[in-house]
Amino acid sequence: MRKNYLLCTLALALSCGSVSYSQDFSNKGKDFWVAYGYHQVMGAGNTQDMRLYFSAEQVTNVTVTIPGVGYTQTYVVPANTTIAANPIPKTGGQDVRLTGESTAPENKGIHITSDKPIVAYAHIYNGSVSGATILFPTNTLGKEYYSVNYTNTSNTPNANSWVYIVATDPGTTTVEITPSANTI
């Protein structure tokens, strides 16, 4: 009797688990948004640079635009390679760096599009400090996020944790931020 019970339980478990679903969540895509986030040396000599990196399995045309300042660059990514884009503008009328705290829209979003799927990364660096991030395609973005941080420890006085929001549907996004500590 016990053998039959175990066999029936196993059969039921296998039949219920035969259909499974997963998220369509990949870092490969054709449409991305990013911003030129804060870096600790922005106020001390502006020695940092931000570069974008693109990787593709097929020959791919990539366009980087910053609609708010009229910036456009195009790149061809050879098959099975990664290329580095030119540094993102950081001076004059095309300066899109996020240098301070603001709750107003700044229209400094960097838009990346491609004719075939790519993987995209952003890297902000200078001689001694850098930070990089993988970018996620617009169609994988969610609706609710938590910024989980730890007390920042650095060898320089201007380092801090930061967050920015890129709204891909301008005019319809509502943002609510509830800080658990004082902001700068």
Backbone hydrogen bonds, N-H to C=O, Kabsch-Sander energy under -0.5 kcal/mol:
donor,donor_aa,acceptor,acceptor_aa,energy
5,Y,1,M,-2.1
6,L,2,R,-2.3
7,L,3,K,-2.4
8,C,4,N,-2.6
9,T,5,Y,-2.5
10,L,6,L,-2.5
11,A,7,L,-2.3
12,L,8,C,-2.5
13,A,9,T,-2.5
14,L,10,L,-2.4
15,S,11,A,-2.2
16,C,12,L,-2.3
17,G,13,A,-1.6
18,S,15,S,-0.7
19,V,16,C,-0.5
20,S,18,S,-0.6
25,F,23,Q,-1.3
26,S,24,D,-0.6
29,G,118,I,-2.4
32,F,112,I,-2.7
34,V,110,I,-2.0
36,Y,96,V,-0.6
37,G,35,A,-1.4
42,M,39,H,-2.2
44,A,41,V,-0.5
46,N,41,V,-1.2
47,T,41,V,-0.7
49,D,125,Y,-2.4
51,R,123,H,-2.5
53,Y,121,Y,-2.3
54,F,83,I,-2.2
55,S,119,V,-2.3
56,A,81,T,-1.8
57,E,117,P,-0.5
60,T,77,V,-2.2
62,V,60,T,-0.5
62,V,75,Y,-3.0
63,T,113,T,-3.0
64,V,73,Q,-3.2
65,T,63,T,-0.5
65,T,111,H,-2.9
66,I,71,Y,-2.4
69,V,66,I,-2.0
70,G,66,I,-0.9
71,Y,66,I,-1.5
73,Q,64,V,-2.3
75,Y,62,V,-2.9
77,V,60,T,-3.2
77,V,75,Y,-0.5
80,N,56,A,-1.2
81,T,56,A,-1.0
81,T,78,P,-1.1
83,I,54,F,-2.5
85,A,52,L,-3.3
88,I,50,M,-2.7
94,Q,91,T,-0.9
95,D,92,G,-1.5
96,V,89,P,-1.3
96,V,94,Q,-0.5
98,L,36,Y,-2.6
99,T,97,R,-1.0
110,I,34,V,-3.4
111,H,65,T,-3.4
111,H,109,G,-0.6
112,I,32,F,-2.6
113,T,63,T,-2.4
114,S,30,K,-1.8
115,D,61,N,-1.7
118,I,29,G,-2.8
119,V,55,S,-2.2
120,A,27,N,-0.6
121,Y,53,Y,-2.1
122,A,133,T,-2.5
123,H,51,R,-2.4
124,I,131,G,-2.8
125,Y,49,D,-2.4
126,N,129,V,-1.7
131,G,124,I,-2.6
133,T,122,A,-2.5
135,L,120,A,-2.7
138,T,31,D,-2.9
140,T,137,P,-2.0
141,L,138,T,-1.5
148,V,146,Y,-0.8
149,N,147,S,-0.6
159,A,156,T,-0.8
167,A,165,I,-0.6
168,T,166,V,-0.7
172,T,169,D,-2.0
173,T,169,D,-0.6
